[in-house]
Amino acid sequence: MRTIAALSLVATSLVAVCGIQASPARADWVPPFKGNDTGGIIAYELATTVDARQLAVDHCARYGKVVKFLAAEPHYGGYVSFACRWVPYGANERPLRTLY
């Protein structure tokens, strides 16, 4: 029992002396624009400064899909969510991705 206590004291001392620190977790941070082939979210603060519709259209066009906006939470910390859907029936061409 004494050896376990002694080893833990030595390990704690080494951590304190060497200055090894654990990096803080960033669980509270989300990028302002995040998505994949099924859809994504845009931070509301970003949506007020740039054209959120064009961001979503360009994102879904990378996967050959069209955008469908789902919801918007218009407050600090809110977001705009969208889904990427397959091109509707009857459409002969794939969606275009605009490059400015």
N, C-alpha and C positions, 0 to 999 in steps of 0.2 A: 504494500500500500504506500509505503514511504517512497519507493522508487517511482511510482506513477506520479505522485505529487511533486517529486524533485524534477522529473522529466517535463512536466507541464510548466513548472516554474522556469526552467531553462528555456523552453520553447517560447514562453511569453517574453522573457528577457531578450532573446534574440530578435524577436519581432520588434520590440521597442527600440533596441539598439540599431538595428539595420534600417529602421524607418519603413518597413514594408507596410503598405496600407492597401486595404481593399478598395477598389474603385467603387464610387457610389452608383447605385442602380438608377437608371434613367427611365423608370416606369411611368413618369408623368409627361414624357415628351413624345409627341407624335408628329411625323413630318406633315407639312401643310398640304401635300398632295400624295396620295397613296392609292395604288390600284393594281389590278391584275386583269386576266382575260374575262372575268365575270362582272367586273365593275370596280368601283372605288369610292373614295371620299375626298372632298376638298374642304379645307378649313374655311370657315365663314369669313375670317379676316382676309384670307387670300382671295376669296370670291368677291369681296367688295373692291379689291384693287385691280384685279385683272379680269379678263373675260372668261368666266368659269365654264360657260357653255362651249367655247372653242377648245379649252383644255380637255374637257371630257370627250368632245367629238374627235379630236386628234388622238386621244388615248385609245378609244375604242376602234378607230380606223386602223390602228396598228395590227389589230387582230382580225380585221375584215368584218367588223360588226358595227352596229349603229347604237347610239346612246339613248337611254330612257332615264330621265331624272325621276328619282323616287321621293326624296324628302329634303327639306331645308330647315335648319334650326337657326333662326336669325338672332343669335345672341352671342356674347363673348364665350368662346369655347365650343360653339356649335359647329356644325358642318353641313355640307351639301353632299348628298349621296346619289349615286347613279349606278345603273346597271348597263352592261354591254350585251346587246341582243344580236342574234343573227339577222341578216338582211331579210326584210319581210318578203313573203311570196309575191311574185310579180315583178320584183326589181331585177333588171337585167345586168346591172353593173355593181361592182363592189363600191363601198363608200370611199370617197376621196379624202386623202390627208392633205391639208393645206399647209404649205410652207411659206412663211413670210420672210 
